[in-house]
Amino acid sequence: MSKRATRIKENVAEYYERHGVLGELQDGTVEFALDEELRSQLLAGRRSRRLQNVSIKLDPAQIQALRKIATMKSIPYQTLIRQWLAEGIRKELHL
């Protein structure tokens, strides 16, 4: 990293250290629209599965807890994560 890039990065960090970020946060609704066909498929529960791989970093204790909960529910832990994500998305979008 160049000296200028390092200085800019430090300046940004120093700025937010002094001023904080709460004043820059905006409170309001976020517009999110689904394609009408996709929305109707999701609501009807007839969407075909086309899964895509993603990579996230989790704390090892969280992974262990996920696996334990999934074992208690007799489902794979990846399925449990997908279920929780789907529930969270439905809740956030008020579906």
KABEL-V376172 format. One record per backbone hydrogen bond with DSSP energy under -0.5 kcal/mol. NH is the residue of the N-H (numbers start at 1). CO is the residue of the C=O. E is the energy in kcal/mol with one decimal. If there is no record, write none. Layout:
nh co e
NH CO E
NH CO E
This chain:
nh co e
6 2 -2.4
7 3 -2.7
8 4 -2.7
9 5 -2.5
10 6 -2.5
11 7 -2.6
12 8 -2.5
13 9 -2.2
14 10 -2.9
15 11 -2.6
16 12 -2.4
17 13 -1.9
18 14 -2.2
19 15 -3.0
20 16 -1.8
24 21 -1.5
25 21 -0.7
25 22 -0.7
28 26 -0.5
31 29 -0.5
39 35 -2.8
40 36 -2.4
41 37 -2.2
42 38 -2.5
43 39 -2.5
44 40 -2.0
45 41 -0.9
46 41 -2.1
50 48 -0.7
58 56 -0.5
62 59 -0.8
63 59 -2.0
64 60 -2.3
65 61 -2.3
66 62 -2.9
67 63 -2.6
68 64 -2.2
69 65 -2.7
70 66 -2.8
71 67 -2.3
72 68 -2.2
73 69 -1.6
74 70 -0.5
74 71 -0.9
75 70 -2.4
80 76 -1.8
81 77 -2.2
82 78 -2.3
83 79 -2.5
84 80 -2.5
85 81 -2.5
86 82 -2.6
87 83 -2.5
88 84 -2.3
89 85 -2.5
90 86 -2.6
91 87 -2.4
92 88 -2.5
93 89 -2.5
94 90 -0.6
94 91 -0.7
95 90 -2.3
